[in-house]
Amino acid sequence: MGNANNDFSEHQKVELAYIYDYFSRIQDRRGQVFVFFGTASLTVLGIALQQQKAGFILISILFILLHMGTEGTARADMAPFFFRGYMIEREHKGEIGILSTYMDIVEPHLHLRDDFEKILKIKDNSERIKKVNQIFYNPFKVKRATTMMAIVTIVLEIALMLILHYLQGWSYL
């Protein structure tokens, strides 16, 4: 991959430290956002069941969709940091590094290493940035287990809403 040169310039050391810190913070925030929207969704679902209002389930679904949107935004925000960190790790450590390990273990289905290698061959910087952003901003990648769970949950909640409204006679509001 790279020349495995371990001599980082001072700028690269600072840049990589910032990228690792940013990556850690954004992962923490992603977890907090997941908990917030999950709790909100379950709370509204509980209210819907308690009040026997099938339409409230739509609000629960809305929270799931909002989470998927914020997840896509968080991933898009990570893209330039992730790509630059990969470039530095590749140049100085070959394939060993926090970001490279994350790509291989947590998100292997995205094939980030292959995509990044293709992007590194692009000479036009604006085209390169466009390609990096296209990789990350897609909250509907159904290969991700969390996205698939969200889609299944939405489908089940819609089915529950329809069953409660039509078979149990619950009103929408």
N, C-alpha and C positions, 0 to 999 in steps of 0.2 A: 504494500500500500504506500506508505510514506518512507522517508529515509530514516525514521526512528531516531532522529537527532534529539537528544534530551536537553539541549541547551536552548532554553526559552529566553527570548529577549525580555527586558523588564516590562515592556508594553504588553507582550503576550501573556506574561504571568498575571498582570493586573486584569487583562481582558478575560482570561480563562477563569480566574477567581470570581470575577463579576458574573460571568455566565453560569458557573456552578451555583453561586448564591442565588441568582435570579431563578434558575431552574428549580432549586429547592423551594424557594418562596412560592413560585407559581404552582408547584405540586401541592403545597399546603393549602393554598387558596382553592384549588380545584376540589380538594377534599371537603373544605368548609362549604363551598357552594353546593356540592352534591348533598351534604347533610341538610343544608337549609332547604333546598327544593324538595328533597325526599320527605323531610318532616312536614313541610307545608302541604305536600300532596297527600300524605297519609292523614293529616289533621282534617283537611277538607273532605276526604273520603269518609272519615269517621263521622263528621258532621252530617254528610249526605245520608249515611246509613241511620244515624240517630234521628234525624228529622224526616226521614223517608222522602227525600227530594232527589230524584234521579238526575236532575239537571246540574246539581252541585258536582256530580262526577266529572262534568266538563271542565270545571275549574281545577279539579285534581289533574286532569289531563293537560290543562294549560301549564301547570307548574312543571310537569315532565318535559313538555315542549320548550319551555323557557330554559330549563336546565340544559337541554340539548343545544340550544342556541348559544348559551354562555360557554358551554364546553367547546363548541366550535370556535368561538372568539378567543378563548384562552389558548387553544392549540395554535391558532393563527398568530397570536402574540408571541408564542414561544418559537415560531419558525425561524426568524433571523438569528436568534441567540443559539438555537440548536444547531443550525447550519454552520455558523461561525465557529462554535465550539468543536464541531466535528472536523472542520478544516484544520484547526490548530492541533487537535489530538492526532489527526491523520498525519500531519506533517512531522510531528515530534515523537509520537509514541506508536506509530503503526496503527494497529487496531485496538490497542488497549487504552481505555479511558472510561470515565463515568458515562458520558453520553453514548459512546459506542456500545458499552455494555447494556445500557438502557434500551437502545435500539434492538439489540439481539435478543434480550430476555423479555421485556415488557411488551414491545410492539413489533414482533418479528413479521407479522402479517402485512405491515405497511411497506416492507422492503426498503426501508429508509437508506440503508447503506448503498444499495444499487442505484436508487434514485439520486442520492447525493453525488455519487461518482459520475453519473450522467450529467448532472447539473454543473459539476466542476469543469466539464469540458466546454460548456457554453462560454463564449467570449464576451457577449453583450451583457453588461451588468443588469440592465433593466429586465431583460429576458430571464436572467438567472433568478432575480428576486421574484418575478412572476411565477416561475416554476416551483420555487421553494414554498411560496404561499399556497399554491394549488395542492401541494402534498398535504399540508396540515389543515387547511380550512375545509373540512368536510365532516360535520357532526353526524352524518348519516352513513358512515362506513359500517355496513352491517356485519363485517367480520369481527368488529370489536364486541366483546361479550357484553359490556355495559350498554352499548347502543342497542344491541339485539334485545337485551332485557327490557330496555325502555320501550321499544317498539311492541314487544309482546305485552307489556303492562298496559300500554295504551289500547291495544286491541282488546284485551280482557276487560278493561274498564268500560270501553264502548259497549261490549257485549253485555256486561253487567247492567249498564245504564238502560239498554234496550229491554233486557229481561225484566228489570224492576219496573220500568214504565209500562210495558205492554202486558206482561203476565201478572204482575202484582198490583198494577193500577196506581203506582206512585206518580205524583205529578212531577213535572220538570222543575218547577220553582215553588 
